[in-house]
């Protein structure tokens, strides 16, 4: 967790911003194209329980497995306090207050690669999507035309070791565009598409629940 708090501020700094900015823009575009005032669940929210650049009328709910991130979010965004919660486990979502309802969009940014059973986990998230709503997952691209694996094994690994950890085992589930598109997100969910960012380092997958 200490490594996470070290890494998070880097997301907005060059060169890390090259990776994260493209994802953020695509997520914001998906939300803006959906509803003017969507209810959005951000799973694995970390220190950012919203989508920057999303529709102004959106109502965000954020959850994370680590209570320290939720405590930090509540301090940073007190107006969201009752819409932030700790996940009871890695394969369960909060079941309290507004979390019991369905959402227009369920977003998990850079989370699925940390799971050991990605399909059941994605299916759990999909159950919170209302008819006509969307499940949106972002993840690193480990495809053959991506240079990310090389960067992770060299430069990023050196940075991680300097910070006291290794990147070698932090992503047990590695996807390329084809395997992400083939992910079973559960009954009633239909793939909209999988896009890669301009660097080809990251992907955004979107599924919708049939009405």
N, C-alpha and C positions, 0 to 999 in steps of 0.2 A: 504494500500500500504506500509506503514511503516513496517508492519509485514512481508510483502514479502521480503523487502530488508534486514530484520534481518535474515530471514530463508534461503535465497539463498546461502550465504557462507557456511552454515552448510551442504549443499548437498555433499560436498567432505570430510566432517569430519565424523569419527565414532561417533555414530552408524548410522547416516543418510545415510552415504555412502553405507551401506548394501542395502538399498532400491534403491538408484539411480544408483549405478554402474551396477547392473544387467540389468536395463532398457537401460542404455547407450550402453552397449555392444551389446544388441540385436538390437537396432536401427542401430548401426554402421554396424552390420553384414547384415542387410536387405539392407542397401544402397550399401554396397560393392558387394552384390550378384545381384544387379540390373543392373547398367550401370557403365562404368569406369569414366564417366564424367556427372553425372545426374544434372539436374536443380532441386533444392530442395527448397520447401517453408516450413518454420518453423513457424507454427501458434501459437500465444501465446508464443513467443520466450523468453519473460522475459529478462534476462541479458545474455542469451547464444543463439545467432541466428545461430547456426550451430550444427551439430552432431559430437561430438568428436570421432575420430577414423574412420570416414567415408572415402570414397574414396578421394584421394588427388586431383582428377580432378573435384570434385563437385563444383557447383556454388550455393551458398546459398542466399536465400531471407528470411528476417525475418519480422514479423509483430506482433503487440501487441495492445491491447485495451488501455493501459495506455501510454500516451505520455512520461511519465518520464522514462519508461524502454527503449523506443526507443532513447531518448536523451542520456541515459547512454550507450547504445550500440554504438551509433555514436561516442561518446567520446572514448570508448574502442576499437572500430574497425572502424577507419575512412575510411579504404579502402572499407568498405561495405556501406558507407553512402547512396549511391543512390539505394541500395538494401534493405533498412530498411524503414518501413512505419507504421503509426498508422492506426489501423482499424477504419473506420468511425463509427461503432457500433458493438455490440456483435453479430449481425447476418449478418455482411457484411465484406468483405475483401477489401483491398486497390485496387483501379482501376486506376493505374498510372504506367507509364513506363513498366518495365519488369513484373510487377504484372498482366498485362492484358493478358499475355500469359499463356499457359498450362504448367504444371510441370510434370517431371518424377516421383517425389515423393512429396506428401504433408504429413507433419508430424505435429502432435499435441501431445506434451508430457505433460501429467497431466493437461489437460484443460477440457475435456468433462465432467468430474464430477462436474465442476463448472457451467455448463449450466442447464437451467430449461427445455429446449426442445432439448434433445440431438440428436434425429433423424433428424429434419430439419437442425440443425447446422452441423452435419456430412455430410448431403447431399449437403450443400453449399460448404464444403471443397472438396467433391468428384467432383464437377463440374469443379474444377481446375486441375484435373488429366487427363493427355493425354491418348489416347488408349494404352494399354499395361503398363500403369503406375500404381502406388500404392498409396493408402491412408493408413497411419499408425497412429494408435491411442494408446496411453498408458494411463492407469488409475489404481487407486488402486483396489485391489481385495477384495470385500466384501462377498465372497462366504463362505460357511459353514466350509470349511477346512482351512480358513485363520485366523491367529491370529491378523491380522491388526485391525479389529473393536475393540478388547479388548485393544490393545495398544493405539488406538486413544482416547478411552474413559477414559484412565487412565494416563499413562506417558506422552503421547503427549499433552493431554489436560492440564496437569499441566504446561508443558513447555509453551504452548500457553498463559495460564492465567498469567504466570510470565511476558510474553512479552506484555500483555495488550489486548488480544483478546481471542476468544473461537473458537474451531474447530467444534462445534456442528452443525452449519448451513452452513459451507463453501462448503459442497459437496451435493447439492440437488439431483444429479443424481448418484446413487450408483449401480455399476455393479458387477456381478459375471461372470465367464466364459461363462455360458449359455446365459445370457442376452446380453453380449457384442457380442457374435456370432450372436445373433438374431437381432442386430441393423440394421435398414434399412438405408443404406447409399446412396440410390437412384438408379435409373434405370441404367443398364449397369454395375453395380459394383458387383463383385463376391467375396465372402469370401475366403481368402487363409487359414486363421486359426487364432486361439487365443492361445497364449502361456502364461504361468505363469512363473515368475522368480523362482529361486530355493527356495526362502523363502516363496513363494506363496502370498506375500504381494502385488504384482503388476502384471499387464497383458499387453501384447502387441497384439493388433488386427491388421491384415493386410487384405486389400481388393485390388483387381485389377480391372481395367476397361477393359472390353472385347475389343479386337481389331476388 
